[in-house]
């Protein structure tokens, strides 16, 4: 099995088995069938199959979706792992084909989430966020200020922290802060809960190998219906 058409057929034919494996992996944490998150997963399945069949990735159909992009990203990742388990020895080939589709879907989903929230945000901020996810060379992190969870990140952030991109999403940002720098770093972000004034400061990050990385941070505020995000751009000093 080495063609996109064959993999598209595999995903369609084995859809029920993949869903069953996903249900076993998530258990009670699996969203209900009528939830927006499961609707997003259904759209990813259709997007993946059609893209593999055509041989190129078009724009995902996300009209009307209002979901937590990070939660959907985790759900899609687990679905891909379930599909890989059924692919057996060919799982690596399947993941190689699915990974760019996952990245495109996630980027489009985040853009949709930010576009909904951005109706109440400054126009200049919307432009910056839309372009930051995939285009900027500097590390980009969207951090939930209250939970400190990483809602989204670009490939440059994963490279800077020397961690797989899918592992970075959903983790706590404090894992990548030097112990003696955490309090000061959090003190810089907390004002964004109340004010949209941008913040500039320096901090020391710690990558997955334990090495310190000195960076200059630029943080802005983005408020969604569910939470307040700090959109952080980090540039090594």
C-alpha positions as CSV (number, residue, x, y, z in Angstrom):
1,X,0.0,0.0,0.0
2,X,1.9,3.1,-1.2
3,X,-0.6,5.4,-3.0
4,X,-2.7,8.2,-1.6
5,X,-5.8,6.6,-3.2
6,X,-5.2,3.3,-1.4
7,X,-4.7,5.1,2.0
8,X,-7.9,7.1,1.4
9,X,-9.7,3.9,0.8
10,X,-8.2,2.4,4.0
11,X,-9.4,5.3,6.1
12,X,-12.9,5.1,4.7
13,X,-13.2,1.3,4.9
14,X,-11.6,1.0,8.3
15,X,-13.4,4.1,9.7
16,X,-15.5,2.2,12.2
17,X,-12.5,0.2,13.5
18,X,-10.5,3.4,13.9
19,X,-13.3,5.0,15.8
20,X,-13.6,2.0,18.1
21,X,-9.9,2.2,18.9
22,X,-10.2,5.9,19.5
23,X,-13.1,5.2,21.9
24,X,-11.0,2.7,23.8
25,X,-8.1,5.2,24.0
26,X,-10.2,8.1,25.3
27,X,-12.8,6.1,27.3
28,X,-15.2,8.5,29.2
29,X,-13.1,11.5,28.0
30,X,-14.3,11.0,24.4
31,X,-16.7,13.8,23.4
32,X,-20.2,12.8,22.6
33,X,-21.2,12.3,18.9
34,X,-23.2,15.5,18.8
35,X,-20.4,17.7,20.2
36,X,-18.6,20.4,18.1
37,X,-15.3,18.5,18.8
38,X,-16.6,15.3,17.2
39,X,-18.0,17.3,14.3
40,X,-14.5,18.7,13.8
41,X,-13.1,15.2,13.8
42,X,-15.6,14.1,11.2
43,X,-14.6,17.0,9.0
44,X,-10.9,16.1,9.5
45,X,-11.6,12.5,8.4
46,X,-13.4,13.7,5.2
47,X,-10.6,16.3,4.6
48,X,-7.9,13.6,5.0
49,X,-9.5,11.0,2.8
50,X,-10.3,13.5,0.0
51,X,-6.9,15.1,0.1
52,X,-5.2,11.7,-0.1
53,X,-7.4,10.7,-3.0
54,X,-6.7,13.9,-4.9
55,X,-3.0,13.9,-4.1
56,X,-3.1,17.5,-2.7
57,X,-4.6,19.2,0.3
58,X,-7.3,21.7,-0.3
59,X,-8.8,24.0,2.3
60,X,-10.6,22.2,5.1
61,X,-14.4,22.8,5.4
62,X,-14.7,24.5,8.7
63,X,-17.7,26.8,8.2
64,X,-19.8,27.2,11.3
65,X,-17.4,25.4,13.7
66,X,-16.7,27.1,17.0
67,X,-14.4,24.8,19.0
68,X,-11.4,24.7,21.2
69,X,-8.6,24.2,18.6
70,X,-6.2,22.7,21.1
71,X,-8.8,20.1,22.2
72,X,-9.6,19.2,18.6
73,X,-5.9,18.9,17.8
74,X,-5.4,16.4,20.6
75,X,-8.5,14.4,19.4
76,X,-7.2,14.3,15.8
77,X,-3.8,13.2,17.0
78,X,-5.3,10.3,18.9
79,X,-7.4,9.4,15.9
80,X,-4.3,9.3,13.8
81,X,-2.5,7.1,16.3
82,X,-5.5,4.7,16.3
83,X,-5.4,4.6,12.5
84,X,-1.7,3.9,12.7
85,X,-2.3,0.9,14.9
86,X,-4.6,-0.6,12.4
87,X,-2.1,0.1,9.6
88,X,0.4,-2.2,11.4
89,X,3.9,-2.3,9.8
90,X,2.8,0.5,7.4
91,X,2.0,2.9,10.1
92,X,5.0,5.1,9.4
93,X,4.0,5.6,5.8
94,X,0.5,6.5,6.9
95,X,1.7,9.0,9.4
96,X,4.1,10.5,6.8
97,X,1.0,11.2,4.6
98,X,-1.3,12.3,7.5
99,X,1.1,14.7,9.3
100,X,1.0,17.5,6.8
101,X,-2.8,17.2,6.6
102,X,-3.0,17.4,10.4
103,X,-0.8,20.5,10.4
104,X,-2.9,22.2,7.7
105,X,-6.2,21.3,9.4
106,X,-4.9,22.5,12.8
107,X,-3.7,25.8,11.3
108,X,-7.0,26.4,9.6
109,X,-8.9,25.5,12.7
110,X,-6.8,27.9,14.8
111,X,-7.4,30.6,12.2
112,X,-11.1,30.0,12.5
113,X,-11.0,30.2,16.3
114,X,-9.0,33.4,16.2
115,X,-11.2,34.9,13.5
116,X,-14.3,34.4,15.7
117,X,-12.6,35.9,18.7
118,X,-11.0,38.6,16.6
119,X,-14.3,40.3,15.9
120,X,-13.7,42.1,19.1
121,X,-9.9,42.5,18.7
122,X,-7.9,45.2,17.0
123,X,-7.6,44.6,13.3
124,X,-3.8,44.8,13.4
125,X,-3.7,42.0,16.0
126,X,-5.9,39.8,13.8
127,X,-3.5,40.2,10.9
128,X,-0.5,39.4,13.0
129,X,-2.0,36.3,14.5
130,X,-3.2,34.9,11.2
131,X,0.2,35.1,9.7
132,X,2.2,34.1,12.8
133,X,1.1,30.4,13.0
134,X,2.9,29.2,10.0
135,X,5.0,32.0,8.5
136,X,7.1,33.7,11.1
137,X,10.6,32.3,11.8
138,X,10.4,33.3,15.5
139,X,8.8,31.0,18.0
140,X,5.1,31.6,18.5
141,X,3.1,30.3,21.5
142,X,-0.6,30.9,22.3
143,X,-0.8,30.5,26.1
144,X,-4.0,30.3,28.2
145,X,-3.1,32.9,30.9
146,X,-5.1,31.3,33.7
147,X,-4.3,27.5,33.1
148,X,-0.9,28.2,31.5
149,X,-1.7,25.5,28.9
150,X,-0.2,25.9,25.4
151,X,-3.2,26.3,23.2
152,X,-1.1,26.5,20.0
153,X,2.4,26.9,18.8
154,X,4.3,27.1,15.5
155,X,7.0,24.7,14.2
156,X,9.7,27.3,15.2
157,X,8.6,27.1,18.8
158,X,8.9,23.3,18.7
159,X,12.3,23.6,17.2
160,X,13.5,26.1,19.7
161,X,12.4,23.9,22.6
162,X,13.6,20.7,20.9
163,X,10.3,18.9,21.3
164,X,7.9,17.3,18.8
165,X,5.3,19.8,17.8
166,X,2.3,17.5,18.7
167,X,3.7,17.1,22.2
168,X,4.1,20.8,22.7
169,X,0.3,21.5,22.2
170,X,-1.7,21.1,25.3
171,X,1.3,21.0,27.7
172,X,2.0,23.6,30.4
173,X,4.3,26.4,29.5
174,X,5.9,26.3,32.9
175,X,7.7,23.1,31.9
176,X,9.8,25.3,29.7
177,X,10.7,28.0,32.1
178,X,13.8,28.1,34.3
179,X,12.7,27.7,37.9
180,X,14.2,31.0,39.0
181,X,12.4,32.8,36.1
182,X,8.9,31.5,36.4
183,X,7.6,34.1,38.9
184,X,8.9,37.0,36.9
185,X,7.6,35.5,33.6
186,X,4.1,35.0,35.0
187,X,4.1,38.5,36.5
188,X,4.6,39.8,33.0
189,X,1.6,37.9,31.5
190,X,-0.9,38.4,34.3
191,X,-1.6,42.1,33.3
192,X,-2.9,40.8,30.0
193,X,-5.9,39.4,31.9
194,X,-7.1,43.0,32.3
195,X,-5.3,45.1,29.7
196,X,-4.6,44.8,26.0
197,X,-1.4,46.7,26.2
198,X,1.5,44.6,24.7
199,X,4.2,43.4,26.9
200,X,7.9,43.2,26.1
201,X,10.4,41.4,28.4
202,X,13.3,38.9,28.6
203,X,13.1,35.4,29.9
204,X,15.0,32.2,30.1
205,X,13.4,29.1,28.6
206,X,14.6,25.5,29.2
207,X,14.4,23.2,26.2
208,X,13.5,19.4,26.3
209,X,17.2,18.6,26.8
210,X,17.5,20.9,29.8
211,X,19.5,23.6,28.1
212,X,18.8,27.2,28.9
213,X,17.7,29.5,26.0
214,X,17.6,33.3,26.6
215,X,14.8,35.0,24.7
216,X,13.2,38.3,24.2
217,X,9.4,38.1,24.5
218,X,6.6,40.1,22.9
219,X,3.2,39.2,24.3
220,X,-0.3,40.5,23.2
221,X,-3.7,39.6,24.5
222,X,-6.5,37.8,22.7
223,X,-9.8,37.2,24.4
224,X,-12.1,34.4,23.2
225,X,-15.5,33.3,24.6
226,X,-13.9,30.7,26.9
227,X,-10.5,32.2,27.8
228,X,-7.9,34.9,27.5
229,X,-4.8,33.9,25.5
230,X,-1.3,35.5,25.6
231,X,0.1,35.4,22.1
232,X,3.8,35.3,22.6
233,X,6.5,35.7,20.1
234,X,10.0,34.6,21.4
235,X,13.2,35.5,19.7
236,X,16.6,34.0,21.0
237,X,19.0,36.7,22.2
